[in-house]
């Protein structure tokens, strides 16, 4: 039983190292364009 626990522990450690050792440099860049600033409505002269 002790040998089985050691083998299971070693396999678990190797899986952990393999998962953490991956090269995760694939960064995603999200570019969000800002909303244009809207102008205030210009008075047309109807209700001056």
PyMOL commands that set and color helices and strands:
alter all, ss='L'
color gray80, all
select helices_A, chain A and resi 2-20
alter helices_A, ss='H'
color red, helices_A
deselect
rebuild
show_as cartoon
